[in-house]
Amino acid sequence: MLGLWGQRLPAAWVLLLLPFLPLLLLAAPAPHRESYKPVIVVHGLFDSSYSFRHLLEYINETHPGTVVTVLDLFDGRESLRPLWEQVQGFREAVVPIMAKAPQGVHLICYSQGGLVCRALLSVMDDHNVDSFISLSSPQMGQYGDTDYLKWLFPTSMRSNLYRICYSPWGQEFSICNYWHDPHHDDLYLNASSFLALINGERDHPNATVWRKNFLRVGHLVLIGGPDDGVITPWQSSFFGFYDANETVLEMEEQLPARPTHQSELLLLRLVCLKPPRRKKPACRVQRQSESWGPGLSCALS
């Protein structure tokens, strides 16, 4: 089963990160420039730390002395555990790493791991993440038939999977935590125990604090593209998503559905695309390859 999801991880995918690695090259304070800020890597669904051995080797070879930690938690089928449970586990793992890095750390998070990391950045009021790189993560959710969904729910297609995912039982599976059916928006908002909360699509008492915590990040980099093969729509990697007609609305085209709607999406639009006290936008779209499409880099501070 690991190979089913692992097909998304050819060795060449690491090349997608290369244009953004300068974000990871912020040297240590002068006069001691012996190493760079520590790098923390979080894997995706059905993956493990082994999937990132090529990235680990590349950083070690090109920037000796850099401390790179590929977290070995919730591997394989354990990655189906509820995402809030995973957030707690990864939080306990990153706290001591951050404590040893007063100048900050860099966070690279793949696929489902990108959602885990975004939740971490929201709930941790003392994190010191300088750069958050989200690699092919369903930031606005998933709505598509893929091999791993057919394996988990062989009798359900995307049109009726909401019957499972929007139930208390379904929310015990990580993929249901970010299943986003554009044809059943009310059910999604009421039942989603994870994505609707970190997106601020459902009011909750921690919304203001979570936004404040998220803004502690120095840089945000979003990477994805049309040949992803799993994330549906692939624009979800950039906070784009379907409307009720399954027309993809890009991040900057979306507006809050209600006056009280305070989503991370709106936050990114207002802070990244039109940041206050800046003459120019802090986001830029960078073409990485014809197959993977653009990457969105945002400086939040």
Buried (B, 14 or more C-beta within 10 A) or exposed (E): EBEBBBEBBEEEBBBBBEBBBEBBEBEBEEEEEEEBBBBBBBBBBBBBBEBBEBBBEBBEEEBEEBBBBBBEBBBBEBBBBBBBEBBBBBBEBBEEBBEEBEEBBBBBBBBBBBBBBBBBBBBBEEBBBBBBBBBBBBBBBBBBEBEBBEEBBEEBEBEEBBEBBBEEEBBBBBBBBBBBBBBBBEBBBEBBBBBBBBBBBBEEEEBEEBBEBBEBBBBBBBBBBEEBBBBBBBBBBBBBBBEEEEEBBEBBEBEBEEEEBBBBBBBBBEBBBEBEEEEEEBBEEEEBBEEBBBBBBBBBE
